[in-house]
């Protein structure tokens, strides 16, 4: 979550939709007043929903609807598989004490969590647990089942979507950084059976229908 009082915009950062790229592109501009924190108890949580952001702003005597709001959604089957790949890769990095990561307490805790996920569990069970433990995307951009975010961008078309966002918010045209860029996960079926594919469809049906996503 990013909040700019100067340019009057908010980003609602759904996990695994390119939110790191948003932070790396927008924070250096010096127009961001609030950068969401990884602490779940923060008034402005890094991956907070529109409702949580609205509540946090109200405590500052500000109104969510006075800001232009922006979020990114992603093909749901690709998104959940992206979680799987990230956790698996992080578990390997922790196991091998990968030198690309500074292993302070938060990184160690995350590494231990990821490693534990893959111990004595088959891939489909792990995938099922990931699906059960993450919010469907529509819960981030709706309040009382109504869409409250002004621009719900598609990850698959993010460069054009980001350019439109910049134009709408008086931001000089900049290229979106892709420091954590990932490719389409068309091979997600290797860890999903039909039951899990259908489960994702039911959970993510509002976003699938809204943005016309298909397998």
Order of alpha helices (4+ residues) and beta strands (2+ residues): beta-beta-alpha-beta-alpha-beta-alpha-alpha-alpha-alpha-beta-beta-beta-alpha-alpha-alpha
